Amino acid sequence: MAVTEGTLCRQPACESAARTYPRALPIVPVRARGLTIEGADGRRYLDCLSGAGTLPLGHNHPVVLEAIRKVLDSGAPLNVPDLETPVEDAFVTELVRTLPPGLAERARVQICGPAATDAVEAACALVRAATGRTDILALTSGRQALTPGVRYSGETAENPGDARAIRGAFPPFPQDHRLPFDVSGPHGTEHAARCIRALLDDPSAGAPSPAGMLLEPVQDEDGLIPAPDAWMRAVREITTARSIPLIVDEVQTGVGRTGAFWAVEHSGVTPDVMILSEAIGGSLPLAVVVYRDDLAGRQPGAHTGPFRGNQLAMAAGMATLAHVRGHRLVERAATLGSRMLSQLRGFAREFPCIREVRGRGLMIGLELVTSAASDAAASTSLGPTHDPRQAAPELAAAVQRECLRRGLIVGLGGRRMSVVRLLPPLTISDEQASAVLDRLSDALTAASRGSTRQHLGDPTPHAHRPLHSHPDHAEQIR
C-alpha cells in the first residue's frame, strides 16, 4: 500500500497535467497476464481497457514474449530505420497475408514510426502527392479531424513542404442521435451519402476535389459508433466515381477487434489506403500505412523519422497477427462480442440511463444519458428518432469508479466522456466475459442509485455480492 500511495502522490507532482487515465484509475500496475492486472497493493483487476486497444492478445501473451526474446537473444539491432531485416520481412509478409481481398495483391507497406499520428500524416501526404490536390475530407467527430496531418496541407506534388491550412470540410457521420434525419430508416443511408455528394459537387460547399477521404469504420473516440455497411459502400462508390482515394483508419478496429480481421471487411469495401497502429505492434509502438501500388508517387525521404525500424515491435506484431489468424480469434471475437452485446442490450431495458448499446465484436460502448421524466415526455414532440436526453458524464465517471471498486477496468469516451467503453482482449474466456458483465451490472446499479442530480430512474434491484467476490477466472500472474 505504501508503494501505491507514494507512486500516486509523486505522479501529479512530477508529471504532466495532460495525463488522463491516472485521474480515473488510481492504481499502480506491477504484474499482468492476459485479462488480469495486479496492482502494487495486491488487488487484481479484469482489464477491459487493454492498453487503449493495443493488446489484442492481452497482457504478456506467451507468443509475444517469445517473439521479443528471440530478437533480444539474437543480438540483432533493435532499430534500423528503413533497412530490410529478416524481422521486418516476416512482419510485412504476415501483414499482407491478412489484408482485405482486392488490396493484398496490389499492396505496398510503409513503416511510418511509433504513433498513429505518424501514419495519419503519412497517409495524407501520400494521397496529396499522388493526386496533386490538397484538401482531406474527414468525418465530423472523428479523431483524425484533430490530427495535424489532416488540418494542414503538408506537401503537394507541385509544392513539397507547403503547409497551408485546408478549408476543413467535415461531412456528418451517420448516427441517429447526432443527425436531424433518421439514418436507420429505408432512406437513411442515401440521406447521409447525399451530404457528401453535396460537399464534393458544389464548388461553394468548401470541399472541391479533395486529395482523399478519411474515415473510421467504427468511430472509437466519439463513442464506439459503427458506420452502416450500406453507407460505407455508398462512400466507396462516391469516391471511386470522383477519383478520390479512400483512406480507412483501422488504428483501433484492426487485427480482429470487430469480428473481422479489418473492420472495413464487414461492408465488403476495398479501400485505397489503410492506416494501422496500436494492435498492429502486438503491444509495442508501431504505425503502418498500406496503400494500393498505383498511389506510390512519393520520393525517398518524403516521410522520415528515427523509429521506423523497431525490430521488437515488428516481431511482436508478426507473432500477434499470426496467432490471431491461426487460432481463429477473429471468429471468436464475432461470436463472443455478439453474445455480450445482446446481454448488454438487456441491461438497457433495465437501466433507463442507458440510451444505446453499440459496437462490433469486442469493441463495445454503452452511452449513458439523463433520464428525467420531462426529457422523456419532450421526445414525443420531436419525432421518433430524436432523443432530447443529455449526455451524463458524471454518471459515466461514477460507473467507472464503481467498476474499479469491483475489480474491473473500463474506459470512457464519446460526447462529454459519457460512453463506457469495453475493449477486452480477443483471448477473453466465456467465464471472464460473464465476470465482466456481472461487475458492470453491479456498478451500474450502485452508480444509478447514487446519482440524484440527474433524476435517474431506479433500476430493478440486484442481489448484491460483496466487492471482489466474483471469481476472477484469470490467468495466474507469475
RACOR-V673117 format. One record per pair of residues at least 12 apart in sequence whose ideal C-beta (glycine too) atoms are under 8 Angstrom apart, sorted by the first residue. I is the first residue (numbers start at 1). J is the second residue. Records with the same first field share a line. If there is no record, write none. Layout:
I->J ; J
This chain:
1->40 ; 41
3->28 ; 40 ; 41
4->27 ; 28 ; 39 ; 40 ; 41
7->28 ; 40
8->22 ; 26 ; 28
21->49
24->397 ; 400 ; 401 ; 404 ; 412
25->49 ; 400 ; 404 ; 409
27->39 ; 41 ; 43 ; 45 ; 404 ; 409
28->40 ; 41
31->477 ; 478
32->47 ; 59 ; 60 ; 477
33->58 ; 59 ; 60 ; 474 ; 475 ; 476 ; 477 ; 478
34->58 ; 59 ; 60 ; 61 ; 425 ; 427 ; 474 ; 475
35->47 ; 48 ; 58 ; 59 ; 424 ; 425 ; 427 ; 428 ; 432 ; 474 ; 475
36->59 ; 472 ; 474 ; 475 ; 477
37->59 ; 409
38->477
43->407 ; 468
44->407 ; 472 ; 474 ; 477
45->404 ; 407 ; 408 ; 409
46->407 ; 408 ; 409 ; 432 ; 435 ; 436 ; 439 ; 472 ; 474
47->59 ; 409 ; 424
48->408 ; 409 ; 410 ; 411 ; 422 ; 423 ; 424 ; 436
49->409 ; 410 ; 411 ; 421 ; 423
50->423 ; 424 ; 425
51->283
52->278 ; 411 ; 423
53->220 ; 252 ; 257 ; 278 ; 279 ; 363 ; 423
54->278 ; 279 ; 281 ; 283
55->279 ; 283 ; 425
56->255 ; 256 ; 257 ; 279 ; 282 ; 320 ; 324 ; 329 ; 425 ; 426
57->282 ; 283 ; 320 ; 323 ; 324 ; 425 ; 426 ; 427
58->425 ; 427 ; 428
59->283 ; 425
61->320 ; 323 ; 427
63->319 ; 320 ; 322 ; 323
64->282 ; 283 ; 316 ; 319 ; 320
66->319
67->282 ; 315 ; 316 ; 318 ; 319
68->284 ; 312 ; 315 ; 316
70->315
71->87 ; 311 ; 312 ; 315
72->312
76->311
77->311
78->310 ; 311 ; 312
79->306 ; 307 ; 309 ; 310 ; 311
80->309 ; 311
81->305 ; 306 ; 307 ; 308 ; 309
82->111 ; 308 ; 309
83->309
85->309 ; 311
87->311 ; 314 ; 315 ; 318
88->111 ; 309 ; 311 ; 314
90->314 ; 315 ; 318
91->314 ; 315 ; 317 ; 318 ; 321
92->109
94->318 ; 321 ; 322 ; 325
95->109 ; 276 ; 280 ; 288 ; 290 ; 317 ; 318 ; 321
96->109
97->321 ; 325
98->261 ; 262 ; 321 ; 325
99->262 ; 274 ; 290
100->261 ; 262 ; 264 ; 265 ; 270 ; 271
101->270
102->270
103->270 ; 271 ; 274 ; 290 ; 292
106->292 ; 293 ; 294
107->290 ; 291 ; 292 ; 293
108->290 ; 291 ; 292 ; 293 ; 295 ; 296
109->288 ; 289 ; 290
110->122 ; 126 ; 288 ; 289 ; 290 ; 291 ; 303
111->286 ; 287 ; 288 ; 308 ; 309 ; 314
112->287 ; 288 ; 289 ; 303 ; 305 ; 308
113->287 ; 305 ; 307 ; 308
114->285 ; 286 ; 287 ; 307 ; 310 ; 313
115->277 ; 285 ; 287
116->251 ; 275 ; 277 ; 278 ; 287
117->147 ; 148 ; 149 ; 287
118->287 ; 305
119->251 ; 275 ; 276 ; 277 ; 287 ; 288 ; 289
120->144 ; 147 ; 149 ; 150 ; 214 ; 249 ; 275
121->147 ; 148 ; 149 ; 154 ; 303
122->149 ; 287 ; 289 ; 303
123->149 ; 212 ; 214 ; 247 ; 273 ; 275 ; 289 ; 291
124->136 ; 149 ; 150 ; 154 ; 211 ; 212 ; 214 ; 247
125->149 ; 154 ; 155 ; 298 ; 302 ; 303
126->273 ; 289 ; 291 ; 295 ; 298
127->211 ; 212 ; 245 ; 247 ; 272 ; 273 ; 295
128->153 ; 154 ; 155 ; 156 ; 157 ; 211 ; 212
129->155 ; 156 ; 157 ; 297 ; 298 ; 302
130->157 ; 211 ; 245 ; 294 ; 295 ; 296 ; 297 ; 298
131->157 ; 211 ; 212 ; 243 ; 244 ; 245
132->156 ; 157 ; 158 ; 211
133->156 ; 209 ; 210 ; 211
134->153 ; 156 ; 164 ; 166 ; 210 ; 211
135->153 ; 166 ; 167 ; 169 ; 207 ; 208 ; 209 ; 210 ; 211
136->149 ; 150 ; 166 ; 210 ; 211 ; 212 ; 213 ; 214
137->169 ; 170 ; 171 ; 196 ; 199 ; 200 ; 207 ; 210 ; 212 ; 213 ; 214 ; 244
138->150 ; 170 ; 213 ; 214 ; 215
139->170 ; 171 ; 172 ; 173 ; 214 ; 215 ; 216 ; 219
140->170 ; 171 ; 172 ; 173
141->173 ; 178 ; 219 ; 222
142->170 ; 173 ; 214 ; 215 ; 216 ; 219 ; 221 ; 222 ; 249
143->216 ; 220 ; 221 ; 222
144->214 ; 216 ; 249
145->170
150->166 ; 214
151->165 ; 166 ; 168
152->164 ; 165 ; 166
153->165 ; 166
155->302
156->211
157->297
160->302
167->206 ; 207
168->206
169->199 ; 205 ; 206 ; 207 ; 210
171->195 ; 196 ; 199
172->192 ; 195
173->215 ; 219 ; 222 ; 225 ; 227
174->188 ; 189 ; 192 ; 227 ; 228 ; 231
175->225
176->385
177->355 ; 356 ; 367 ; 385 ; 387
179->192
182->383 ; 384 ; 385
183->228 ; 231
184->385
188->228
189->228 ; 230 ; 231 ; 234
190->234
192->228 ; 231 ; 234
193->231 ; 234 ; 235 ; 238
196->213 ; 235 ; 238
197->238
200->238 ; 242 ; 244
209->242 ; 244
210->244
211->244 ; 245
212->244 ; 245 ; 246 ; 247 ; 272 ; 273
213->235 ; 239 ; 244 ; 245 ; 246 ; 247
214->247 ; 249
215->227 ; 235 ; 246 ; 247 ; 248 ; 249
216->248 ; 249 ; 251 ; 252 ; 253
217->232 ; 248 ; 249 ; 250 ; 253 ; 258 ; 263 ; 264 ; 266 ; 267
218->252 ; 253 ; 258 ; 263 ; 359 ; 360 ; 363
220->252 ; 253 ; 363 ; 413 ; 421
221->413 ; 414
222->413 ; 414 ; 415
223->358 ; 365 ; 367 ; 413 ; 414 ; 415 ; 418 ; 419
224->358 ; 359 ; 363 ; 364 ; 365 ; 413 ; 414 ; 419 ; 421
225->358 ; 365
226->258 ; 358 ; 359 ; 360
227->267
229->266 ; 267 ; 268
230->267
232->264 ; 266 ; 267 ; 269
233->267 ; 268 ; 269
235->269
236->267 ; 269 ; 270 ; 271
245->272 ; 273 ; 295
246->269 ; 271 ; 272 ; 273
247->271 ; 272 ; 273 ; 274 ; 275
248->262 ; 264 ; 269 ; 271 ; 273 ; 274 ; 275
249->275
250->262 ; 263 ; 264 ; 274 ; 275 ; 276
251->275 ; 276 ; 277 ; 278
252->278 ; 363
253->360 ; 363
254->274 ; 276 ; 278 ; 279 ; 280
255->279 ; 280 ; 320 ; 321 ; 324
256->324 ; 329 ; 330 ; 333 ; 361 ; 426
257->279 ; 333 ; 361 ; 362 ; 363 ; 423 ; 426
258->333 ; 337 ; 360 ; 361 ; 362 ; 363
259->330 ; 331 ; 333 ; 334 ; 335 ; 337 ; 338 ; 360 ; 361 ; 362
260->330 ; 334 ; 361
261->324 ; 325 ; 330
262->274
263->360
266->360
272->291 ; 292 ; 295
273->289 ; 290 ; 291 ; 292 ; 295
274->289 ; 290 ; 291
275->287 ; 288 ; 289
276->288 ; 289 ; 290
279->320
280->317 ; 320 ; 321
281->310 ; 313 ; 314 ; 316 ; 317 ; 320
282->313 ; 316 ; 317 ; 318 ; 319 ; 320 ; 321
283->316 ; 320
284->310 ; 312 ; 313 ; 316 ; 317
285->307 ; 310 ; 313
286->310 ; 313 ; 314 ; 317
324->426
329->426 ; 427
330->426
332->426
333->361 ; 362 ; 426
334->361
336->362 ; 428 ; 430 ; 433
337->359 ; 360 ; 361 ; 362 ; 363 ; 364
339->433
340->362 ; 364 ; 422 ; 433 ; 436 ; 437
341->357 ; 358 ; 359 ; 364
343->437
344->357 ; 364 ; 366 ; 437
345->357
347->366 ; 440 ; 441 ; 444
348->366
350->459 ; 460
351->444 ; 448 ; 457 ; 459
352->371 ; 456 ; 457 ; 459
353->368 ; 369 ; 370 ; 371 ; 392 ; 395 ; 444 ; 448 ; 451 ; 454 ; 456 ; 457
354->366 ; 367 ; 368 ; 369 ; 444
355->367 ; 368 ; 369 ; 387 ; 389
359->422
362->422 ; 423 ; 424 ; 425 ; 426 ; 428
363->422 ; 423
364->421 ; 422 ; 423
365->413 ; 414 ; 419 ; 420 ; 421 ; 422
366->419 ; 420 ; 422
367->391 ; 414 ; 418 ; 419
368->391 ; 392 ; 395 ; 396 ; 399 ; 418 ; 419 ; 420
369->387 ; 389 ; 390 ; 391 ; 392 ; 418
370->389 ; 390 ; 392 ; 454 ; 455 ; 456
371->389 ; 454 ; 455 ; 456 ; 457
372->389 ; 454 ; 455
373->455
375->388 ; 389 ; 390
376->389
391->414 ; 415 ; 416 ; 418
392->418 ; 451 ; 454
393->412 ; 416 ; 417 ; 418
394->451 ; 453 ; 454
395->418 ; 447 ; 448 ; 451 ; 454 ; 456
396->412 ; 417 ; 418 ; 419 ; 420
397->412 ; 417
398->447 ; 450 ; 451
399->420 ; 440 ; 443 ; 444 ; 447
400->412 ; 420
401->447
402->442 ; 443 ; 444 ; 446 ; 447
403->439 ; 440 ; 443
405->443 ; 467
406->439 ; 442 ; 443 ; 467 ; 468 ; 470
407->439 ; 467 ; 468 ; 470 ; 472
408->436 ; 439 ; 440 ; 443
410->422 ; 440
411->423
420->440
422->436 ; 440
424->436
429->473
431->471 ; 473
432->473 ; 474
434->473
435->470 ; 471 ; 472 ; 473
438->470
439->470
441->462
442->462 ; 464 ; 465
444->459
445->459 ; 461 ; 462 ; 464
